[in-house]
Amino acid sequence: MGKRDELIAKYSEDLKSKCGIEPDMDLLTKVTIGCGPAIYSADAETVAATQKEELDTVRKNFLVKKLGLKDGPELDDAIDAVIEIYGRSERNKYRAVVYYMLVKHFRKEAVYA
C-alpha cells in the first residue's frame, strides 16, 4: 500500500469515526488526488479552522475555483457547518476530509466524475 492509499484510509477513518459519515471511497480518492502534493505536507494537509485567511483560501480556491460556486455568505456557512461536523476541538482537520464534505454538501460530485 502506497503513501496515498494510507492517507486515503486515514481520511476514511476520520469521516467514519469523527464525522459519522460512511464515505464514498471512489469520491474520497478523487478528492484526495485533487488536493495534489498538499496531502504530503504536514502543514498543508490540514485546514487551520481558526484562521480566517485559511478559511478564505478554502472558499476562494476550492469552492469558487474548483467547484465553480458563486461566492457568497452561503459558502462561509457551509465551511462553518463542515467544521462543526468535524468537531471544532479536533486538532487535525484534514484538507481532503473537509473538501470531501464540502463536495457532498453542495452536491458537486460531478466535478470529480
N, C-alpha and C positions, 0 to 999 in steps of 0.2 A: 504494500500500500504506500503510495507516494505522499509527499507532504500535503498536497492539495486535498487528497482524499481524507487524510487525517483531520484537516481543518474542517472540511465539509461534515465529517462525522461529529466533530466538536460543536459546530453550529447547529446541527440537527438535534443534538442532545440539549443544547440551550433552549431551542424552540420548544422541545417536549417538556423539560423539567422546569424551566423558569417562566415560560410564556403560556404553557398549556396548549400548545399548537402541534398538531401532527403534520409535519412538513411534507410538501410535495417535493420529493428528492430531486426530480428532474429540474424543477424550477429553482430549487435551492442551489443546485450545481451550476446552473446557468447564471444566477445572480452572483454567486461566488466568483466564477470565471470573469464576469463583467467587472468585478472590483479590481481586477488586474493585480499588479505586484503589491498593492497596498496590503493585501492579506498576509504578506510575509514580513511586514514591518510591525514590530510590537506597538509603536505609537500610532501608525496609520490604520491598523486593523481594528481599532476600537473607535467608538464615537464618544467624544467628551461631551456628555449631555448637559453639563452645567456651563459650558462655554458658548455664548451667543454666536461667536464667529464660526464655531464648528457647526452649529445647527443651521446657520445661514449657508454654509458650504453644502450641507446635505440638501437644503431646499433648492439652491441655485444649480448646483452641478448634477444632482441626481434627479430630483423631482421635476425641475423645469427642463434641463438639457436632455437628460437620458429618457425620462418618461414622457416628456412633451406636455407637461401640465402647465396651465396658466398660473402665473404667480399670484398669490393672494393669501388672505389670512387662513383659509381652509388648509393650506399646506402646513403652516405652523401648528394648527390644531391637530393635524394628522401625526406630525412628528411627536407632538406632546403626548398624544394617545398611545403611540408605539412605545415611547419611553416609559409611560405609566405601566403598560402591559409587561414590559421587560423587567421593570422594577427600578424605581429611582435610586434605591440604595445599592443596586447591583453595580459593582465596581467596573467590571468589564462588559461593556455593551458592544458586541462585535458588529462591525460595519455590515457584513454580509447578512446578519440576522435582522438588523434594523432595516436594511434595504429590502430584504425579503418581505418583511411585514408591511412595509410601505407599498410594495408592488401589489400585495394581496388587498390591502386597504383600498387602493384606488382601482383595483381590478384591471391592472395593466400587464397581466401575464403575457399578452400578445406581443409586447415589446421583446420578449425573450423567446418567442416561438421560432 
